[in-house]
Amino acid sequence: MKFTVRKIFQYTEEVEVEADNSTQAKKLAESTDGEVNHDDTLIDCEIIGVE
């Protein structure tokens, strides 16, 4: 299934991940690729869509 996850830092970012369930989707969405601004702390992560 494809989940759309809203990641809330000091800003909001939406990402799509392939996962078997919502728990796995949130865990996959928490990871970041590329440059990371370490001043940004993940405040919340919520599922906003499932395909």
C-alpha positions as CSV (number, residue, x, y, z in Angstrom):
1,M,0.0,0.0,0.0
2,K,1.1,3.6,-0.5
3,F,0.7,5.9,2.5
4,T,1.0,9.7,2.4
5,V,2.5,10.8,5.7
6,R,2.7,14.4,7.1
7,K,5.9,15.1,9.0
8,I,5.7,18.1,11.3
9,F,8.9,19.8,12.2
10,Q,9.1,23.6,12.6
11,Y,7.7,23.3,9.1
12,T,5.4,20.7,7.5
13,E,6.5,18.2,4.9
14,E,4.5,15.5,3.2
15,V,6.1,12.3,1.8
16,E,4.8,9.1,0.2
17,V,6.1,5.7,1.3
18,E,5.4,2.1,0.4
19,A,4.6,0.1,3.5
20,D,2.5,-2.8,4.8
21,N,0.8,-0.9,7.6
22,S,0.5,2.5,9.2
23,T,3.2,1.8,11.9
24,Q,5.7,0.8,9.3
25,A,4.8,3.9,7.1
26,K,5.4,6.3,10.0
27,K,8.8,4.7,10.7
28,L,9.8,4.8,7.1
29,A,8.7,8.5,6.8
30,E,10.7,9.5,9.9
31,S,14.0,8.7,8.1
32,T,15.5,11.4,5.8
33,D,17.7,11.1,2.8
34,G,20.4,13.7,1.9
35,E,21.2,16.7,4.0
36,V,19.6,16.9,7.4
37,N,19.2,20.0,9.4
38,H,19.9,18.7,12.9
39,D,18.1,21.8,14.4
40,D,14.9,20.3,13.2
41,T,13.2,18.0,15.6
42,L,10.3,15.8,14.4
43,I,7.3,16.9,16.4
44,D,4.7,14.7,14.9
45,C,4.1,12.2,12.1
46,E,0.6,11.4,10.9
47,I,-1.0,9.3,8.1
48,I,-3.0,11.5,5.8
49,G,-3.8,9.2,3.0
50,V,-3.7,5.5,1.9
51,E,-3.9,4.1,-1.6
